Amino acid sequence: MSPTAPIAARWPRRVRFLRIRRLGIGMRVDLVSAAVTLALVLVTAVIGIESLGASTTDTPGLGFMEVLQVLAGQVGGSAADRVAGWLPVVVTAILGGASLALSGAIFQTLTRNPLGSPDIIGFTTGANTGALVAMLVLGLGSGGATVGALLGCLATALVVYFLGMRGGTGNYRFIIVGIGVSAMLLSVNGYLVATADVQNAGAAAAWGMGNLRDLSMADTVPVFATLAVLLPALVVVAPRMRMFELGTDSAASKGVDTGRTQMMLLVIGVGFAAATTAIAGPIAFVALVAPQVAARITPSAGIPLVTSAAVGATLLVSSELVARTILAPQTQLPVGVITTSLGGVYLLFLLLAQSRKARP
């Protein structure tokens, strides 16, 4: 290839360059990754529609086409009431799963470590601590728990950042500090629940397992607002984030202000994690698993953000459907029970794979 050949010719044939001249926006699109993402979106939509019609009682649920007719406004009555009752849960599962996955993708890229997700490094544990303080110590109720979760997640992130990421991310320092902070916060959470009265302790424990039940459409507003604000910010900072895939020193050598960029990504990543955690509680392992699955099912060199969001949405809406129906009509499980089970299996697989790579 001649040195004067256009850069676009050097890309694989599956890559296309799209440019919106009026907005001054240009991006490379991997056609394989786009196809995988589109397939995940379709799967998520199908599972979401099935979830809207699923029954948790002895009465039969709604069929797929009947749910579509309700959504199109062609059917009313009890069928419409049932769909309306579960719609906030399904919407929160889809948006929340995407939000958690984006948070995990950001921190795994920054740390260059598959364990660098907000649930492993303690951010969601900090959100749980903030919510418990608001509910059990200050007596502020569910509204106060939401604010407490946001503040707790942000405070934990700042502590982990200044202790673990400041000056570099090598040698697993960030991960180790996060795990240590998470362990301390877990002991605090246990103390708060153990010393509370039985009724409040039960409500706090249920929230701490990750639960999408009993939501209203008003509860989806924070997730919508978070995505509306943080997604454009992530689009702007994403090119600089990609520089961290080769390390902090490499990013700095390419002119990236590493300290400022890390802080911006910290705020964005924490915002994505906190928005869902504040509503549904700490839902474990979605942020850990989704980015790694996305990286394995696409040919991308790094962690693909859009595909990660699609995997997260599919994972959480599927887990919610299983949690709601697997033991119905006797009981409904918190969605965190299902995601923790799936995440535990994946974490075991990840550790085994890493140990095999480490063998001589």
N, C-alpha and C positions, 0 to 999 in steps of 0.2 A: 504494500500500500504506500502510495506516495505521501510525503509529509504535508503536501498541500491538500490532501483529501479532507472533506468535511468531517467534523467530529461525529456527526450522526451516522456516517458510514462505518465507524468503528464499533458501534454498539451492536449487540446481538439483534437478529432480525425481529425478535419478539418485542423489542423496545421501540416505542414511538415517542416523539417529542411534541408536546402540545403547547401552544402559546396563545394567550389571550392578549392581543396587542393593546386593546383599549385599556386594560387593567394593568398591563405590564407584568403579567404573570406567565411563567413558563414552567413546564414540568415534564419529566420523563415518565412514561407509563409503560409498565411491563404487562404485555397482553396476557401472559399466563397468570400472573398475579391478579390482574383485573378479572379474568374468567373465574378463578377460584373464589375471589371475593364476591362476585355476583352470585355464584352458586350458594355460598354461605348465606347471603342475604335472602335468597329464595327459600332455603331450608329454614331459616329463622322465621320468615313470614308464615310458612306452612305450620311450623310447630306452634307459633303464637296463635294462629287461628284455631288449631286443635285445642290449645289450652283454654281459649275463651269458651269453648263448648264442653269442656270436660266436666264431669259430674263428681261431686264429693259426697253425695248421698246415695240412697238406694234408687232414686229416680234416674232414668236414663239421661245421658247428656245430649247435647245438640250435635247434629251432623255438620260436616265441613261446609257443605253448600248452604245449610240453614244459617250458620254463623255469617257467611258472606252476605246473605240476604238481609240479616239484621244490620250489618255494617253499612249496607247500601240503603237502609231505611225502608226496605220492602216488607219487613216483618216487625211487629211490635209485641206488646203484651209481656208475658212472663219470660219469653225467650230474649226479648230486648233487655229486660231487667237483669237477667242472668249475665248476659254479655257485658252490660254496663257495670255490673258489680266486679267482674274480673278484669276489665279493661285496664284500670290503673296498675294492677299487679303485673300484667303482661308488658305494658309499656315501660314500667320501672325496671322489669327484668331485662328488657332489650337495651334500653338506654344505660342502665346501671352496669350491665355486663360489658358494653362497649367502653364505658367510662373507666371501669376498673382495668380493663385490658390495656387501654392507652396509658394509664398510670404505670402499669407493670412494664410496658414497652419502653417508656421513658427511663425508668430507673435501671432496667436491665441493660439498656444501651449505655447509660452513663457509667455504670459500674463494670460493664463488660463481664457480667456474671449472671447466669440463669437464676440464681437465688436472689437477685436484687429486685424484689417486688415489695410493695408496701405492706403486705401481710407478714412477710418474713422479717423485714427490717423494722417492724414495730409501729408503723404509722397507724394502721387500723386498730392495733391494741391501744395506742394513745387516744384514738377517737373513742374507743370504748371506755377508757378511763375518764375522759372528759364528760361523756354522757352519764356515767355512774355518779360522778361528783355532782352533776346538775340534778339528777333524779333523787339520789339517796342522801346527799349531804345538804344541798341547798333547797331541795323540795320544789324544783321548778317545773316538774311535769314533762310531758313529751316535747312541748315546744322548747323548753330549756335544754332538754337532752339533745336536740338537733344542734343548737348553738354550741353546747358543751362539746359535742363530738367534733364539730368543725375546729374549735379552738384547741382541743386536745390533740387532734391530728396535726395541726400546724405547729404547735409547741413541740411535739415529739420530733417532727421533721427537722425543726431548727436545731434541736439538741443533737440529733444524729448527724446532721450536716456539719456542725462546728466541731464535733468530736471525731467524726470519721471521714468526712470528705474534704475538709479544709486542707488545701495544699496537695491534693492528689487522691486518687482512688485505688492505688495499687495495693497488692498483698492482702486483699480481702478485708482491709481495715474497716471500710464502710459497712460491709456485711456483718462483721463481727461486732462492731459497736451497736448496730441495729438490733442484732439478736440479744445482746446483753441488755439494752434498754427495754426491749420487749419483755424479757424475762422479769425484770424489776417491776414493770407495769402490770404484768400478770399477777404478781404477788399483791400489788396494791388493789387490783380489781377483786381478787379473792377476799381480801380483808374487808373491802367495802360491802360486798355481798353478804359475807358471814356475819357482819355486825348490824345489818339492816333488819327491820321487821320482816316477817315471813311474806306478807303480801307484796311489799315493795321489792324484796329480794327476788321473788318469783318473776315479777315483771321485768326486772333488770336482767335476770339470767336469760329469760326468753329473748329479750332484745339482743343480748350479747352473742346469741347463737346465729344471728342473721336470719331475719324473718321478713317476708314480703306480704304477709297477710294483713287484712284490715286496712288497706291503703285506699285513699281517695284520689281523685284527679288533682286535687290541690297539692298532694304530696309529690307529684311528678314535676311540679314547677321548678324546684331547686335543681333537679338534674337537667331539665331543659335549659334553664338559665346558665348553668355551669358550662354545658356544651356550647351554647351560643357565644359565650365570652371566651372560653379557653381554646376552642378549636381554631379560630383565626390566629390566636397568639401562637399556638403550636405550629401552624402552617408557616408562620414567619420565622420561628426559631429552629424549625426542623433541619434546614441545611447545616446550621452550625452544630446541631446535636449529632448529625452524622459524622462529623469530624472526630467525635469522641470514640468511635468504633475502633480506632487504632491507638487510642490512649490519649491521656491529657497532654503529654508532651508533644505528640504529633499534632493535636488540635492547636496548641499554642504556636507551633512552628508555622502553621498555615494562617496565622493572624487572628485566631479566635481569642477573644477575651474570655478565658476559661472561667475565671471566678464569677464574672457577671452572668455568663451563659449558664453555669451550673445553678446559680441562684434563681434565674428565670425558670429553668426547667424544674427546679425543686418546687417552686410555687405552682407551676402548671400541673405537675404530677400529683402534688398533694391535693390540689383542687379537684382533680378528677376522682381521686380516691375518697376524699372527704364527702363529696356530694352524695354518693351512693351510701356510704357508711352512716352518714347522719340520718338517713331515712330508714334504712333497712338493717342497720347494725353491721358489725364486721363480718362480711361474707368472705370466707377464706378461699385462697388458692386460685380464684379466677384470674387475678392479676399475675400470678405465677405461671399458670399453665398456658393461657391464651397466647401470649407473645411467642413462646417457644413452639407451640403447635403451628402458629402462622409461619414461623421461620422454616419449619420442616416441610410444609406443604406447598411452599412457593420457592422459586429459584432465586429469591432476593439474597444479596450478599449479607445484609444485616437483618434487623427485625422490621418487617413491614408494618407500618402504623395502621393503615386502613384495613388490611387483612386481620391484624390483631384485634381491632375493634369488632370486626365481623365474627371472628371466632369467639370473643368474649360474649357477644350478644347471643350467639347460638348456644354456648355452654350454659349461660345463666338461665335463659328461658327454658331450655330443656331440663335443667336441674329443678327449676321451679315446678314444672309440670309433674316430674317424677315425685318430688316431695309432697305435692298436694294429693296425688292419686294413689301412690303405692300402698298405703295403708287405709285408704278410704273404704267405707265410711266411718271406720272406728276412730281414726285420728288423722291429723295432717302434720307432717314433719316440717320443721324449719328448713328453709332451703340451704342454710349453712351446713346442715348435717350431710346433705348429698354432695355439695361442693368439697367439703372436707374429706369425704370418703374417696371421691375421684382424685382430689389433689394428693392425698396420701399415697395412692397407687402410683400416680405420676412421679411424685418425689422419690419414691423407692426406685422406680425405673431410672430416673435421672442420676441418682447416686450410684447405681450399678453401672450405668454407662460411663460416668466419670471415673470410676475405679478401674474399669477396663482400659480406658485411655491412659491411665497413669501407670499401668503395668509395663515393664520393660519388654 
